[in-house]
Amino acid sequence: MAARALNFKMDEAIITEMKDVAGVYHMSMTDLIKEAIMEKLTALKSDPFYRLTVRVEEASAEETEEILADIESLSDDDLTIVTTKRFTV
């Protein structure tokens, strides 16, 4: 896969911290940033919300309104968790 350049701004204090950490671990700033991004992406992609929605196409305006209306009509009792089940996707 071809590499592309990204430009972004960060607070000077964070840049200084990154330089310090990279220096201690004998890493380049680029490698530190790449590893941090990959770690964050891995964590986010393993989140159940992401896993359940990543391949779902966007709902139509009508479907969205219907879903939001149903959610708004729920009471606190409706939202109380009464049982839990754990499963792995």
mmCIF file of the C-alpha atoms, coordinates in Angstrom:
data_MODEL
# 
_entry.id   MODEL 
# 
loop_
_atom_site.group_PDB 
_atom_site.id 
_atom_site.type_symbol 
_atom_site.label_atom_id 
_atom_site.label_alt_id 
_atom_site.label_comp_id 
_atom_site.label_asym_id 
_atom_site.label_entity_id 
_atom_site.label_seq_id 
_atom_site.pdbx_PDB_ins_code 
_atom_site.Cartn_x 
_atom_site.Cartn_y 
_atom_site.Cartn_z 
_atom_site.occupancy 
_atom_site.B_iso_or_equiv 
_atom_site.pdbx_formal_charge 
_atom_site.auth_seq_id 
_atom_site.auth_comp_id 
_atom_site.auth_asym_id 
_atom_site.auth_atom_id 
_atom_site.pdbx_PDB_model_num 
ATOM 1  C CA . MET A 1 1  ? 0.000   0.000   0.000  1.00 0.00 ? 1  MET A CA 1 
ATOM 2  C CA . ALA A 1 2  ? 1.342   3.413   -0.905 1.00 0.00 ? 2  ALA A CA 1 
ATOM 3  C CA . ALA A 1 3  ? 2.234   5.759   1.928  1.00 0.00 ? 3  ALA A CA 1 
ATOM 4  C CA . ARG A 1 4  ? 0.683   9.222   1.998  1.00 0.00 ? 4  ARG A CA 1 
ATOM 5  C CA . ALA A 1 5  ? 1.751   12.265  3.953  1.00 0.00 ? 5  ALA A CA 1 
ATOM 6  C CA . LEU A 1 6  ? -0.542  13.821  6.564  1.00 0.00 ? 6  LEU A CA 1 
ATOM 7  C CA . ASN A 1 7  ? -0.210  17.251  8.139  1.00 0.00 ? 7  ASN A CA 1 
ATOM 8  C CA . PHE A 1 8  ? -1.843  18.183  11.433 1.00 0.00 ? 8  PHE A CA 1 
ATOM 9  C CA . LYS A 1 9  ? -1.347  20.581  14.315 1.00 0.00 ? 9  LYS A CA 1 
ATOM 10 C CA . MET A 1 10 ? -0.757  19.627  17.951 1.00 0.00 ? 10 MET A CA 1 
ATOM 11 C CA . ASP A 1 11 ? -0.121  21.527  21.145 1.00 0.00 ? 11 ASP A CA 1 
ATOM 12 C CA . GLU A 1 12 ? 3.559   22.258  21.711 1.00 0.00 ? 12 GLU A CA 1 
ATOM 13 C CA . ALA A 1 13 ? 3.422   20.525  25.109 1.00 0.00 ? 13 ALA A CA 1 
ATOM 14 C CA . ILE A 1 14 ? 2.247   17.273  23.531 1.00 0.00 ? 14 ILE A CA 1 
ATOM 15 C CA . ILE A 1 15 ? 4.951   17.481  20.874 1.00 0.00 ? 15 ILE A CA 1 
ATOM 16 C CA . THR A 1 16 ? 7.557   17.930  23.597 1.00 0.00 ? 16 THR A CA 1 
ATOM 17 C CA . GLU A 1 17 ? 6.204   14.889  25.456 1.00 0.00 ? 17 GLU A CA 1 
ATOM 18 C CA . MET A 1 18 ? 6.261   12.839  22.263 1.00 0.00 ? 18 MET A CA 1 
ATOM 19 C CA . LYS A 1 19 ? 9.887   13.835  21.615 1.00 0.00 ? 19 LYS A CA 1 
ATOM 20 C CA . ASP A 1 20 ? 10.829  12.835  25.164 1.00 0.00 ? 20 ASP A CA 1 
ATOM 21 C CA . VAL A 1 21 ? 9.103   9.445   24.919 1.00 0.00 ? 21 VAL A CA 1 
ATOM 22 C CA . ALA A 1 22 ? 10.469  8.756   21.438 1.00 0.00 ? 22 ALA A CA 1 
ATOM 23 C CA . GLY A 1 23 ? 13.976  9.602   22.656 1.00 0.00 ? 23 GLY A CA 1 
ATOM 24 C CA . VAL A 1 24 ? 13.772  7.283   25.660 1.00 0.00 ? 24 VAL A CA 1 
ATOM 25 C CA . TYR A 1 25 ? 12.613  4.387   23.458 1.00 0.00 ? 25 TYR A CA 1 
ATOM 26 C CA . HIS A 1 26 ? 14.974  5.254   20.565 1.00 0.00 ? 26 HIS A CA 1 
ATOM 27 C CA . MET A 1 27 ? 12.051  5.703   18.188 1.00 0.00 ? 27 MET A CA 1 
ATOM 28 C CA . SER A 1 28 ? 11.379  8.277   15.536 1.00 0.00 ? 28 SER A CA 1 
ATOM 29 C CA . MET A 1 29 ? 8.448   10.614  16.080 1.00 0.00 ? 29 MET A CA 1 
ATOM 30 C CA . THR A 1 30 ? 6.862   9.098   12.968 1.00 0.00 ? 30 THR A CA 1 
ATOM 31 C CA . ASP A 1 31 ? 7.068   5.566   14.388 1.00 0.00 ? 31 ASP A CA 1 
ATOM 32 C CA . LEU A 1 32 ? 5.660   6.719   17.733 1.00 0.00 ? 32 LEU A CA 1 
ATOM 33 C CA . ILE A 1 33 ? 2.710   8.396   16.021 1.00 0.00 ? 33 ILE A CA 1 
ATOM 34 C CA . LYS A 1 34 ? 2.092   5.436   13.693 1.00 0.00 ? 34 LYS A CA 1 
ATOM 35 C CA . GLU A 1 35 ? 2.097   2.966   16.599 1.00 0.00 ? 35 GLU A CA 1 
ATOM 36 C CA . ALA A 1 36 ? -0.242  5.157   18.653 1.00 0.00 ? 36 ALA A CA 1 
ATOM 37 C CA . ILE A 1 37 ? -2.671  5.477   15.747 1.00 0.00 ? 37 ILE A CA 1 
ATOM 38 C CA . MET A 1 38 ? -2.628  1.733   15.046 1.00 0.00 ? 38 MET A CA 1 
ATOM 39 C CA . GLU A 1 39 ? -3.229  0.990   18.748 1.00 0.00 ? 39 GLU A CA 1 
ATOM 40 C CA . LYS A 1 40 ? -6.194  3.397   18.830 1.00 0.00 ? 40 LYS A CA 1 
ATOM 41 C CA . LEU A 1 41 ? -7.645  2.013   15.577 1.00 0.00 ? 41 LEU A CA 1 
ATOM 42 C CA . THR A 1 42 ? -7.372  -1.539  16.882 1.00 0.00 ? 42 THR A CA 1 
ATOM 43 C CA . ALA A 1 43 ? -9.178  -0.574  20.089 1.00 0.00 ? 43 ALA A CA 1 
ATOM 44 C CA . LEU A 1 44 ? -11.941 1.302   18.264 1.00 0.00 ? 44 LEU A CA 1 
ATOM 45 C CA . LYS A 1 45 ? -12.446 -1.443  15.686 1.00 0.00 ? 45 LYS A CA 1 
ATOM 46 C CA . SER A 1 46 ? -12.856 -4.038  18.432 1.00 0.00 ? 46 SER A CA 1 
ATOM 47 C CA . ASP A 1 47 ? -15.583 -1.962  20.105 1.00 0.00 ? 47 ASP A CA 1 
ATOM 48 C CA . PRO A 1 48 ? -19.012 -3.627  19.784 1.00 0.00 ? 48 PRO A CA 1 
ATOM 49 C CA . PHE A 1 49 ? -20.617 -0.432  18.443 1.00 0.00 ? 49 PHE A CA 1 
ATOM 50 C CA . TYR A 1 50 ? -18.147 -0.300  15.562 1.00 0.00 ? 50 TYR A CA 1 
ATOM 51 C CA . ARG A 1 51 ? -18.429 -4.000  14.853 1.00 0.00 ? 51 ARG A CA 1 
ATOM 52 C CA . LEU A 1 52 ? -22.218 -3.848  14.737 1.00 0.00 ? 52 LEU A CA 1 
ATOM 53 C CA . THR A 1 53 ? -22.444 -0.725  12.594 1.00 0.00 ? 53 THR A CA 1 
ATOM 54 C CA . VAL A 1 54 ? -19.446 -0.744  10.264 1.00 0.00 ? 54 VAL A CA 1 
ATOM 55 C CA . ARG A 1 55 ? -21.168 -2.665  7.481  1.00 0.00 ? 55 ARG A CA 1 
ATOM 56 C CA . VAL A 1 56 ? -24.656 -1.221  8.008  1.00 0.00 ? 56 VAL A CA 1 
ATOM 57 C CA . GLU A 1 57 ? -25.799 1.184   5.332  1.00 0.00 ? 57 GLU A CA 1 
ATOM 58 C CA . GLU A 1 58 ? -27.237 4.505   6.387  1.00 0.00 ? 58 GLU A CA 1 
ATOM 59 C CA . ALA A 1 59 ? -30.915 4.510   7.321  1.00 0.00 ? 59 ALA A CA 1 
ATOM 60 C CA . SER A 1 60 ? -33.329 6.591   5.295  1.00 0.00 ? 60 SER A CA 1 
ATOM 61 C CA . ALA A 1 61 ? -34.715 9.798   6.779  1.00 0.00 ? 61 ALA A CA 1 
ATOM 62 C CA . GLU A 1 62 ? -38.038 8.062   7.409  1.00 0.00 ? 62 GLU A CA 1 
ATOM 63 C CA . GLU A 1 63 ? -36.360 5.122   9.176  1.00 0.00 ? 63 GLU A CA 1 
ATOM 64 C CA . THR A 1 64 ? -34.248 7.479   11.258 1.00 0.00 ? 64 THR A CA 1 
ATOM 65 C CA . GLU A 1 65 ? -37.295 9.490   12.351 1.00 0.00 ? 65 GLU A CA 1 
ATOM 66 C CA . GLU A 1 66 ? -39.140 6.307   13.275 1.00 0.00 ? 66 GLU A CA 1 
ATOM 67 C CA . ILE A 1 67 ? -36.219 4.983   15.307 1.00 0.00 ? 67 ILE A CA 1 
ATOM 68 C CA . LEU A 1 68 ? -35.716 8.302   17.107 1.00 0.00 ? 68 LEU A CA 1 
ATOM 69 C CA . ALA A 1 69 ? -39.438 8.540   17.895 1.00 0.00 ? 69 ALA A CA 1 
ATOM 70 C CA . ASP A 1 70 ? -39.356 5.036   19.365 1.00 0.00 ? 70 ASP A CA 1 
ATOM 71 C CA . ILE A 1 71 ? -36.302 5.875   21.458 1.00 0.00 ? 71 ILE A CA 1 
ATOM 72 C CA . GLU A 1 72 ? -37.781 9.148   22.719 1.00 0.00 ? 72 GLU A CA 1 
ATOM 73 C CA . SER A 1 73 ? -40.934 7.365   23.851 1.00 0.00 ? 73 SER A CA 1 
ATOM 74 C CA . LEU A 1 74 ? -38.990 4.979   26.121 1.00 0.00 ? 74 LEU A CA 1 
ATOM 75 C CA . SER A 1 75 ? -39.200 5.505   29.876 1.00 0.00 ? 75 SER A CA 1 
ATOM 76 C CA . ASP A 1 76 ? -36.460 4.884   32.435 1.00 0.00 ? 76 ASP A CA 1 
ATOM 77 C CA . ASP A 1 77 ? -38.188 1.585   33.265 1.00 0.00 ? 77 ASP A CA 1 
ATOM 78 C CA . ASP A 1 78 ? -37.984 0.568   29.610 1.00 0.00 ? 78 ASP A CA 1 
ATOM 79 C CA . LEU A 1 79 ? -34.257 1.244   29.649 1.00 0.00 ? 79 LEU A CA 1 
ATOM 80 C CA . THR A 1 80 ? -33.508 -0.662  32.851 1.00 0.00 ? 80 THR A CA 1 
ATOM 81 C CA . ILE A 1 81 ? -31.279 -3.672  32.239 1.00 0.00 ? 81 ILE A CA 1 
ATOM 82 C CA . VAL A 1 82 ? -32.995 -6.729  33.671 1.00 0.00 ? 82 VAL A CA 1 
ATOM 83 C CA . THR A 1 83 ? -30.747 -9.492  32.304 1.00 0.00 ? 83 THR A CA 1 
ATOM 84 C CA . THR A 1 84 ? -27.435 -9.689  30.567 1.00 0.00 ? 84 THR A CA 1 
ATOM 85 C CA . LYS A 1 85 ? -25.975 -12.168 28.142 1.00 0.00 ? 85 LYS A CA 1 
ATOM 86 C CA . ARG A 1 86 ? -22.447 -12.273 26.836 1.00 0.00 ? 86 ARG A CA 1 
ATOM 87 C CA . PHE A 1 87 ? -21.530 -13.483 23.378 1.00 0.00 ? 87 PHE A CA 1 
ATOM 88 C CA . THR A 1 88 ? -18.550 -13.106 21.103 1.00 0.00 ? 88 THR A CA 1 
ATOM 89 C CA . VAL A 1 89 ? -18.898 -11.878 17.553 1.00 0.00 ? 89 VAL A CA 1 
# 
